[in-house]
Amino acid sequence: MKRVKRDPVKRANRSGYIAGLRGHAQSECPFHVESKRMEWLGGWRDGHSEFMAGYRTGTVG
């Protein structure tokens, strides 16, 4: 049986969300490929908006 690999675009979005939620800068994006970079930034925007709204407790997993 084949193993199902994780979707790299979805992982990039989730990684950006976590970075934004933790208050990291937008310039810390680790991706250089445009499609993954855009997904990371989209996740970062969502996470950063929650960070700015005061959601800073708990861990993201």
Backbone atoms as SQL, in Angstrom:
CREATE TABLE atoms (id INTEGER PRIMARY KEY, chain TEXT, resi INTEGER, resn TEXT, atom TEXT, x REAL, y REAL, z REAL);
INSERT INTO atoms VALUES
  (1, 'A', 1, 'MET', 'N', 0.835, -1.171, 0.000),
  (2, 'A', 1, 'MET', 'CA', 0.000, 0.000, 0.000),
  (3, 'A', 1, 'MET', 'C', 0.888, 1.245, 0.000),
  (4, 'A', 2, 'LYS', 'N', 0.547, 2.201, -0.821),
  (5, 'A', 2, 'LYS', 'CA', 1.318, 3.440, -0.897),
  (6, 'A', 2, 'LYS', 'C', 1.001, 4.352, 0.274),
  (7, 'A', 3, 'ARG', 'N', 2.014, 5.065, 0.706),
  (8, 'A', 3, 'ARG', 'CA', 1.797, 6.070, 1.742),
  (9, 'A', 3, 'ARG', 'C', 1.320, 7.352, 1.076),
  (10, 'A', 4, 'VAL', 'N', 0.393, 7.993, 1.689),
  (11, 'A', 4, 'VAL', 'CA', -0.116, 9.258, 1.172),
  (12, 'A', 4, 'VAL', 'C', 0.747, 10.375, 1.739),
  (13, 'A', 5, 'LYS', 'N', 1.337, 11.156, 0.860),
  (14, 'A', 5, 'LYS', 'CA', 2.173, 12.258, 1.310),
  (15, 'A', 5, 'LYS', 'C', 1.308, 13.453, 1.652),
  (16, 'A', 6, 'ARG', 'N', 1.799, 14.244, 2.555),
  (17, 'A', 6, 'ARG', 'CA', 1.078, 15.457, 2.922),
  (18, 'A', 6, 'ARG', 'C', 1.146, 16.460, 1.791),
  (19, 'A', 7, 'ASP', 'N', 0.095, 17.226, 1.669),
  (20, 'A', 7, 'ASP', 'CA', 0.022, 18.253, 0.637),
  (21, 'A', 7, 'ASP', 'C', 0.971, 19.399, 1.014),
  (22, 'A', 8, 'PRO', 'N', 2.020, 19.655, 0.224),
  (23, 'A', 8, 'PRO', 'CA', 2.988, 20.696, 0.587),
  (24, 'A', 8, 'PRO', 'C', 2.406, 22.101, 0.605),
  (25, 'A', 9, 'VAL', 'N', 1.399, 22.359, -0.197),
  (26, 'A', 9, 'VAL', 'CA', 0.787, 23.688, -0.216),
  (27, 'A', 9, 'VAL', 'C', -0.007, 23.905, 1.080),
  (28, 'A', 10, 'LYS', 'N', -0.719, 22.884, 1.503),
  (29, 'A', 10, 'LYS', 'CA', -1.478, 22.972, 2.749),
  (30, 'A', 10, 'LYS', 'C', -0.536, 23.122, 3.939),
  (31, 'A', 11, 'ARG', 'N', 0.580, 22.433, 3.899),
  (32, 'A', 11, 'ARG', 'CA', 1.568, 22.546, 4.973),
  (33, 'A', 11, 'ARG', 'C', 2.176, 23.942, 5.006),
  (34, 'A', 12, 'ALA', 'N', 2.399, 24.547, 3.860),
  (35, 'A', 12, 'ALA', 'CA', 2.947, 25.902, 3.803),
  (36, 'A', 12, 'ALA', 'C', 1.968, 26.891, 4.423),
  (37, 'A', 13, 'ASN', 'N', 0.689, 26.721, 4.140),
  (38, 'A', 13, 'ASN', 'CA', -0.324, 27.607, 4.700),
  (39, 'A', 13, 'ASN', 'C', -0.372, 27.463, 6.215),
  (40, 'A', 14, 'ARG', 'N', -0.356, 26.254, 6.699),
  (41, 'A', 14, 'ARG', 'CA', -0.410, 25.992, 8.143),
  (42, 'A', 14, 'ARG', 'C', 0.829, 26.547, 8.836),
  (43, 'A', 15, 'SER', 'N', 1.982, 26.382, 8.208),
  (44, 'A', 15, 'SER', 'CA', 3.222, 26.902, 8.769),
  (45, 'A', 15, 'SER', 'C', 3.185, 28.429, 8.879),
  (46, 'A', 16, 'GLY', 'N', 2.664, 29.079, 7.860),
  (47, 'A', 16, 'GLY', 'CA', 2.524, 30.529, 7.887),
  (48, 'A', 16, 'GLY', 'C', 1.535, 30.989, 8.942),
  (49, 'A', 17, 'TYR', 'N', 0.459, 30.236, 9.111),
  (50, 'A', 17, 'TYR', 'CA', -0.537, 30.561, 10.122),
  (51, 'A', 17, 'TYR', 'C', 0.085, 30.526, 11.519),
  (52, 'A', 18, 'ILE', 'N', 0.840, 29.494, 11.783),
  (53, 'A', 18, 'ILE', 'CA', 1.484, 29.351, 13.084),
  (54, 'A', 18, 'ILE', 'C', 2.491, 30.473, 13.311),
  (55, 'A', 19, 'ALA', 'N', 3.263, 30.811, 12.280),
  (56, 'A', 19, 'ALA', 'CA', 4.233, 31.900, 12.408),
  (57, 'A', 19, 'ALA', 'C', 3.536, 33.230, 12.688),
  (58, 'A', 20, 'GLY', 'N', 2.447, 33.497, 12.011),
  (59, 'A', 20, 'GLY', 'CA', 1.703, 34.729, 12.246),
  (60, 'A', 20, 'GLY', 'C', 1.076, 34.773, 13.621),
  (61, 'A', 21, 'LEU', 'N', 0.579, 33.634, 14.067),
  (62, 'A', 21, 'LEU', 'CA', -0.057, 33.548, 15.377),
  (63, 'A', 21, 'LEU', 'C', 0.957, 33.751, 16.497),
  (64, 'A', 22, 'ARG', 'N', 2.187, 33.376, 16.256),
  (65, 'A', 22, 'ARG', 'CA', 3.245, 33.551, 17.259),
  (66, 'A', 22, 'ARG', 'C', 3.907, 34.924, 17.178),
  (67, 'A', 23, 'GLY', 'N', 3.487, 35.741, 16.227),
  (68, 'A', 23, 'GLY', 'CA', 4.005, 37.100, 16.143),
  (69, 'A', 23, 'GLY', 'C', 5.268, 37.254, 15.326),
  (70, 'A', 24, 'HIS', 'N', 5.613, 36.265, 14.535),
  (71, 'A', 24, 'HIS', 'CA', 6.798, 36.354, 13.695),
  (72, 'A', 24, 'HIS', 'C', 6.572, 37.332, 12.537),
  (73, 'A', 25, 'ALA', 'N', 7.646, 37.875, 12.024),
  (74, 'A', 25, 'ALA', 'CA', 7.564, 38.843, 10.938),
  (75, 'A', 25, 'ALA', 'C', 7.237, 38.162, 9.615),
  (76, 'A', 26, 'GLN', 'N', 6.603, 38.899, 8.754),
  (77, 'A', 26, 'GLN', 'CA', 6.234, 38.404, 7.424),
  (78, 'A', 26, 'GLN', 'C', 7.483, 38.087, 6.608),
  (79, 'A', 27, 'SER', 'N', 8.557, 38.777, 6.862),
  (80, 'A', 27, 'SER', 'CA', 9.795, 38.580, 6.106),
  (81, 'A', 27, 'SER', 'C', 10.498, 37.260, 6.434),
  (82, 'A', 28, 'GLU', 'N', 10.002, 36.527, 7.414),
  (83, 'A', 28, 'GLU', 'CA', 10.616, 35.257, 7.798),
  (84, 'A', 28, 'GLU', 'C', 10.118, 34.079, 6.965),
  (85, 'A', 29, 'CYS', 'N', 9.423, 34.343, 5.890),
  (86, 'A', 29, 'CYS', 'CA', 8.900, 33.282, 5.031),
  (87, 'A', 29, 'CYS', 'C', 10.055, 32.423, 4.506),
  (88, 'A', 30, 'PRO', 'N', 10.008, 31.098, 4.739),
  (89, 'A', 30, 'PRO', 'CA', 11.108, 30.229, 4.321),
  (90, 'A', 30, 'PRO', 'C', 11.043, 29.778, 2.861),
  (91, 'A', 31, 'PHE', 'N', 9.983, 30.131, 2.147),
  (92, 'A', 31, 'PHE', 'CA', 9.789, 29.628, 0.789),
  (93, 'A', 31, 'PHE', 'C', 10.200, 30.648, -0.263),
  (94, 'A', 32, 'HIS', 'N', 10.778, 30.136, -1.345),
  (95, 'A', 32, 'HIS', 'CA', 11.156, 30.985, -2.470),
  (96, 'A', 32, 'HIS', 'C', 10.324, 30.680, -3.702),
  (97, 'A', 33, 'VAL', 'N', 9.687, 29.508, -3.731),
  (98, 'A', 33, 'VAL', 'CA', 8.793, 29.142, -4.821),
  (99, 'A', 33, 'VAL', 'C', 7.510, 29.954, -4.653),
  (100, 'A', 34, 'GLU', 'N', 7.090, 30.625, -5.710),
  (101, 'A', 34, 'GLU', 'CA', 5.988, 31.582, -5.622),
  (102, 'A', 34, 'GLU', 'C', 4.691, 30.976, -5.086),
  (103, 'A', 35, 'SER', 'N', 4.316, 29.778, -5.533),
  (104, 'A', 35, 'SER', 'CA', 3.044, 29.198, -5.096),
  (105, 'A', 35, 'SER', 'C', 3.054, 28.897, -3.594),
  (106, 'A', 36, 'LYS', 'N', 4.134, 28.330, -3.110),
  (107, 'A', 36, 'LYS', 'CA', 4.216, 28.035, -1.675),
  (108, 'A', 36, 'LYS', 'C', 4.347, 29.321, -0.871),
  (109, 'A', 37, 'ARG', 'N', 5.069, 30.281, -1.411),
  (110, 'A', 37, 'ARG', 'CA', 5.232, 31.557, -0.717),
  (111, 'A', 37, 'ARG', 'C', 3.881, 32.266, -0.555),
  (112, 'A', 38, 'MET', 'N', 3.067, 32.250, -1.590),
  (113, 'A', 38, 'MET', 'CA', 1.759, 32.898, -1.514),
  (114, 'A', 38, 'MET', 'C', 0.861, 32.190, -0.492),
  (115, 'A', 39, 'GLU', 'N', 0.924, 30.874, -0.426),
  (116, 'A', 39, 'GLU', 'CA', 0.144, 30.132, 0.558),
  (117, 'A', 39, 'GLU', 'C', 0.623, 30.432, 1.968),
  (118, 'A', 40, 'TRP', 'N', 1.947, 30.482, 2.150),
  (119, 'A', 40, 'TRP', 'CA', 2.506, 30.795, 3.466),
  (120, 'A', 40, 'TRP', 'C', 2.055, 32.182, 3.909),
  (121, 'A', 41, 'LEU', 'N', 2.123, 33.146, 2.999),
  (122, 'A', 41, 'LEU', 'CA', 1.725, 34.512, 3.343),
  (123, 'A', 41, 'LEU', 'C', 0.225, 34.601, 3.653),
  (124, 'A', 42, 'GLY', 'N', -0.583, 33.832, 2.954),
  (125, 'A', 42, 'GLY', 'CA', -2.015, 33.805, 3.244),
  (126, 'A', 42, 'GLY', 'C', -2.283, 33.266, 4.641),
  (127, 'A', 43, 'GLY', 'N', -1.592, 32.201, 5.007),
  (128, 'A', 43, 'GLY', 'CA', -1.718, 31.660, 6.356),
  (129, 'A', 43, 'GLY', 'C', -1.182, 32.628, 7.395),
  (130, 'A', 44, 'TRP', 'N', -0.077, 33.291, 7.053),
  (131, 'A', 44, 'TRP', 'CA', 0.513, 34.269, 7.964),
  (132, 'A', 44, 'TRP', 'C', -0.467, 35.411, 8.250),
  (133, 'A', 45, 'ARG', 'N', -1.133, 35.895, 7.199),
  (134, 'A', 45, 'ARG', 'CA', -2.109, 36.984, 7.386),
  (135, 'A', 45, 'ARG', 'C', -3.228, 36.568, 8.333),
  (136, 'A', 46, 'ASP', 'N', -3.729, 35.345, 8.169),
  (137, 'A', 46, 'ASP', 'CA', -4.796, 34.854, 9.048),
  (138, 'A', 46, 'ASP', 'C', -4.313, 34.751, 10.492),
  (139, 'A', 47, 'GLY', 'N', -3.134, 34.173, 10.669),
  (140, 'A', 47, 'GLY', 'CA', -2.582, 34.022, 12.009),
  (141, 'A', 47, 'GLY', 'C', -2.228, 35.353, 12.636),
  (142, 'A', 48, 'HIS', 'N', -1.687, 36.255, 11.831),
  (143, 'A', 48, 'HIS', 'CA', -1.290, 37.569, 12.353),
  (144, 'A', 48, 'HIS', 'C', -2.502, 38.394, 12.768),
  (145, 'A', 49, 'SER', 'N', -3.589, 38.269, 12.040),
  (146, 'A', 49, 'SER', 'CA', -4.787, 39.009, 12.423),
  (147, 'A', 49, 'SER', 'C', -5.318, 38.508, 13.770),
  (148, 'A', 50, 'GLU', 'N', -5.223, 37.215, 14.020),
  (149, 'A', 50, 'GLU', 'CA', -5.629, 36.681, 15.317),
  (150, 'A', 50, 'GLU', 'C', -4.655, 37.104, 16.409),
  (151, 'A', 51, 'PHE', 'N', -3.373, 37.152, 16.086),
  (152, 'A', 51, 'PHE', 'CA', -2.361, 37.618, 17.035),
  (153, 'A', 51, 'PHE', 'C', -2.645, 39.059, 17.445),
  (154, 'A', 52, 'MET', 'N', -2.957, 39.908, 16.479),
  (155, 'A', 52, 'MET', 'CA', -3.241, 41.309, 16.758),
  (156, 'A', 52, 'MET', 'C', -4.558, 41.481, 17.522),
  (157, 'A', 53, 'ALA', 'N', -5.480, 40.554, 17.352),
  (158, 'A', 53, 'ALA', 'CA', -6.761, 40.615, 18.054),
  (159, 'A', 53, 'ALA', 'C', -6.640, 40.138, 19.497),
  (160, 'A', 54, 'GLY', 'N', -5.482, 39.600, 19.850),
  (161, 'A', 54, 'GLY', 'CA', -5.261, 39.190, 21.226),
  (162, 'A', 54, 'GLY', 'C', -5.251, 37.704, 21.471),
  (163, 'A', 55, 'TYR', 'N', -5.402, 36.898, 20.448),
  (164, 'A', 55, 'TYR', 'CA', -5.368, 35.445, 20.628),
  (165, 'A', 55, 'TYR', 'C', -3.919, 35.002, 20.711),
  (166, 'A', 56, 'ARG', 'N', -3.423, 34.855, 21.928),
  (167, 'A', 56, 'ARG', 'CA', -2.006, 34.519, 22.125),
  (168, 'A', 56, 'ARG', 'C', -1.829, 33.375, 23.103),
  (169, 'A', 57, 'THR', 'N', -2.884, 32.765, 23.576),
  (170, 'A', 57, 'THR', 'CA', -2.763, 31.721, 24.583),
  (171, 'A', 57, 'THR', 'C', -2.796, 30.351, 23.949),
  (172, 'A', 58, 'GLY', 'N', -2.265, 29.392, 24.679),
  (173, 'A', 58, 'GLY', 'CA', -2.292, 28.001, 24.226),
  (174, 'A', 58, 'GLY', 'C', -1.251, 27.734, 23.157),
  (175, 'A', 59, 'THR', 'N', -1.224, 26.490, 22.707),
  (176, 'A', 59, 'THR', 'CA', -0.306, 26.110, 21.652),
  (177, 'A', 59, 'THR', 'C', -1.085, 25.712, 20.427),
  (178, 'A', 60, 'VAL', 'N', -0.461, 25.865, 19.301),
  (179, 'A', 60, 'VAL', 'CA', -1.081, 25.492, 18.030),
  (180, 'A', 60, 'VAL', 'C', -0.444, 24.183, 17.618),
  (181, 'A', 61, 'GLY', 'N', -1.237, 23.199, 17.283),
  (182, 'A', 61, 'GLY', 'CA', -0.658, 21.909, 16.961),
  (183, 'A', 61, 'GLY', 'C', -1.129, 21.310, 15.723);
